[in-house]
Amino acid sequence: MLIRIAHSPDADDAFMFYALAKNLIPVGDYQFEHILKDIETLNQEALKGTYEITAISYHAYPYIAGKYALMTCGSSVGSGYGPILVAKGSLPDLQGKSIAVPGKLTTAYLVLKLYLKDFEPVFINFDEIIPAVKNDKVDAGLIIHEGQLTYEREGLVKLVDLGEWWQEEKGLPLPLGGNAIRKDLSEKIKEVARLVKESIEFSLSHRKEALAYALSFGRGLNEKDGDKFVGMYVNEWTVNLGEKGKKAVEVLLKWGAEEGIIPEYQPVEWVEV
């Protein structure tokens, strides 16, 4: 049976799926095809139910809850860190400013709207945000992925780390993205989810080889930064969210609904593995 796994072309996702991509664990009668697209494109494809397994922003879950459940493995969680708001210099007042954001359904955008009530969002691809700030196309930019480690080299300054702010506000880690599995897989859901978890565990126990593979997706990250970046988003939270991680997802989505950013809160349907 063909299972398409859609994920972003980033070092952390590549690390996570190393074993499945390289056929390093037994998968029985399943064949896995890896589809690489940026996270906002994956959010939009998830609205249509395109792929059997897909990385999504947690912000997108209420919009796809009819088609997908969330796996307790495969999450990217920021423990006191997360998307970073950057600019060319200090901006004492962000109200009304133009801010480049990496997509309407990204968790980064949701958290920014919780943090800052009045701003002008400019939706562009995540990898175009730093150039847009540097070229004065926007007042500030909200960066995700490896830009969190490289923005200072580009001459930009941090205005706020939304993961730090979230931790101060809620005392919880910030759940950014997870892996959703299509509910029409029915009785195969648990088995397929287990293989995803095994792939994550394999990479963590074969870190050197998995990291070497992941760095080919690192968009210029050196080995030290690549190792740090992967460690930020593939860790114990990724193996299993646990009760604290699941609570963080629910708190995020409930707050988004209370503020009218998300139409309504949808209780999360979890696939436990």
PASEKE-363124 format. One record per residue (C-alpha): y, z, x; residue in one letter. Coordinates in steps of 0.02 Angstrom, whole numbers. Last residue first. Example, Ala and Ser with C-alpha at 12.3 -4.5 7.8 and 13.67 -1.06 7.14 Angstrom:
BEGIN
        y        z        x   res
      -53      357      684     s
     -225      390      615     a
END
This chain:
BEGIN
        y        z        x   res
      283      977       80     v
      375     1023      -80     e
      443      877     -181     v
      602      945     -259     w
      685      899     -424     e
      864      958     -411     v
      950     1022     -567     p
     1081      891     -612     q
     1260      953     -617     y
     1378      840     -711     e
     1501      698     -680     p
     1520      737     -494     i
     1700      755     -434     i
     1746      856     -590     g
     1782     1014     -491     e
     1640     1108     -576     e
     1524      961     -543     a
     1562      961     -355     g
     1538     1149     -352     w
     1369     1131     -436     k
     1317      994     -314     l
     1362     1096     -160     l
     1284     1257     -226     v
     1123     1163     -268     e
     1111     1086      -95     v
     1146     1254      -12     a
     1013     1338     -120     k
      886     1210      -59     k
      931     1251      120     g
      917     1438       93     k
      750     1421        2     e
      669     1317      138     g
      738     1152      198     l
      576     1109      286     n
      547     1003      441     v
      727      942      440     t
      798     1118      426     w
      695     1167      578     e
      778     1030      681     n
      834      850      671     v
     1022      846      638     y
     1108      941      779     m
      962      918      898     g
      976      729      882     v
     1161      740      927     f
     1130      853     1076     k
      991      743     1145     d
     1099      589     1122     g
     1246      675     1205     d
     1141      715     1359     k
     1054      546     1363     e
     1214      446     1347     n
     1274      389     1176     l
     1327      207     1173     g
     1274      163      996     r
     1127      285      993     g
      994      173      915     f
      907      138     1082     s
      929      324     1110     l
      800      359      974     a
      656      284     1074     y
      695      390     1228     a
      717      539     1112     l
      544      514     1037     a
      464      506     1208     e
      552      664     1270     k
      532      759     1107     r
      345      743     1083     h
      327      905      980     s
      487      871      884     l
      438      690      860     s
      266      734      793     f
      340      862      673     e
      457      731      600     i
      315      605      581     s
      205      737      501     e
      342      774      374     k
      352      589      328     v
      163      583      312     l
      167      734      194     r
      295      645       85     a
      173      499       66     v
       32      615       13     e
      140      715     -107     k
      212      560     -192     i
       47      466     -212     k
       11      543     -383     e
      167      462     -457     s
      242      330     -343     l
      356      301     -494     d
      458      451     -440     k
      540      362     -296     r
      558      471     -143     i
      725      536      -81     a
      758      589       97     n
      906      700      132     g
     1086      698      184     g
     1231      816      217     l
     1174      992      178     p
     1309     1109      246     l
     1237     1275      305     p
     1282     1425      198     l
     1408     1567      202     g
     1500     1482       59     k
     1683     1468      111     e
     1668     1505      296     e
     1514     1395      314     q
     1601     1256      216     w
     1753     1264      332     w
     1643     1254      487     e
     1550     1106      414     g
     1714     1025      366     l
     1771     1025      547     d
     1959     1020      535     v
     2106      932      619     l
     2011      875      772     k
     2109      770      896     v
     2091      588      945     l
     2105      511     1118     g
     1948      404     1105     e
     1857      521     1223     r
     1898      659     1100     e
     1811      563      959     y
     1645      552     1052     t
     1535      694      990     l
     1574      687      803     q
     1582      497      821     g
     1393      507      843     e
     1364      519      655     h
     1511      562      542     i
     1699      543      553     i
     1833      575      423     l
     1990      483      476     g
     2175      519      479     a
     2344      437      446     d
     2269      266      415     v
     2293       92      488     k
     2376      173      638     d
     2270       76      765     n
     2187      233      833     k
     2146      293      658     v
     2070      126      606     a
     1975      115      771     p
     1897      287      737     i
     1850      240      559     i
     1767       71      592     e
     1595      143      632     d
     1587      235      466     f
     1617       77      366     n
     1777       83      264     i
     1839      171      107     f
     2023      221      116     v
     2049      383       21     p
     2228      432      -22     e
     2247      620      -21     f
     2277      763     -141     d
     2147      898     -171     k
     2088      935        4     l
     1934     1042       39     y
     1828      998     -112     l
     1880      816      -95     k
     1832      822       89     l
     1664      895       41     v
     1627      751      -78     l
     1686      621       47     y
     1573      689      185     a
     1431      698       60     t
     1440      510       51     t
     1449      429     -120     l
     1620      349     -100     k
     1592      289       77     g
     1636      321      259     p
     1811      395      235     v
     1977      338      307     a
     2116      457      257     i
     2288      408      193     s
     2400      561      176     k
     2454      633        9     g
     2429      813       64     q
     2376      822      247     l
     2521      934      300     d
     2531     1000      478     p
     2460      838      550     l
     2418      864      734     s
     2396      707      837     g
     2301      543      838     k
     2197      604      690     a
     2026      678      654     v
     1934      755      507     l
     1760      803      564     i
     1599      787      464     p
     1481      933      497     g
     1468     1096      592     y
     1424     1277      553     g
     1239     1238      530     s
     1251     1055      482     g
     1099      992      388     v
     1012      823      396     s
      860      830      283     s
      691      747      312     g
      576      874      231     c
      601      963       64     t
      585      793      -18     m
      707      746     -154     l
      652      663     -316     a
      704      488     -366     y
      729      374     -517     k
      817      482     -646     g
      900      588     -511     a
      990      436     -442     i
     1171      476     -489     y
     1151      664     -469     p
     1080      633     -293     y
     1224      533     -220     a
     1320      682     -151     h
     1162      731      -58     y
     1188      573       46     s
     1033      468       40     i
      889      418      155     a
      767      312       60     t
      584      310       14     i
      509      186     -111     e
      660       72      -94     y
      767      -21     -222     t
      793      111     -356     g
      954       27     -413     k
     1064      179     -381     l
      964      200     -220     a
     1034       34     -159     e
     1211      104     -173     q
     1166      261      -77     n
     1078      154       53     l
     1235       49       75     t
     1333      211       98     e
     1209      270      230     i
     1215      116      341     d
     1060        5      335     k
      893       -1      425     l
      736      -43      325     i
      574       20      402     h
      410      -48      333     e
      265       73      318     f
       87       20      280     q
      -20      145      187     y
     -211      144      177     d
     -232      292      293     g
      -73      340      386     v
     -143      404      552     p
       -3      454      672     i
       72      357      817     l
      102      194      724     n
      266      160      818     k
      382      163      667     a
      285      304      586     l
      289      413      742     a
      472      376      778     y
      532      414      601     f
      633      570      640     m
      697      505      807     f
      759      344      726     a
      845      448      593     d
      933      555      724     d
      978      408      836     a
     1059      308      697     d
     1014      145      613     p
     1019      227      440     s
      864      244      335     h
      757      146      214     a
      570      180      214     i
      474       42      125     r
      299       91       76     i
      170      -49       69     l
        0        0        0     m
END
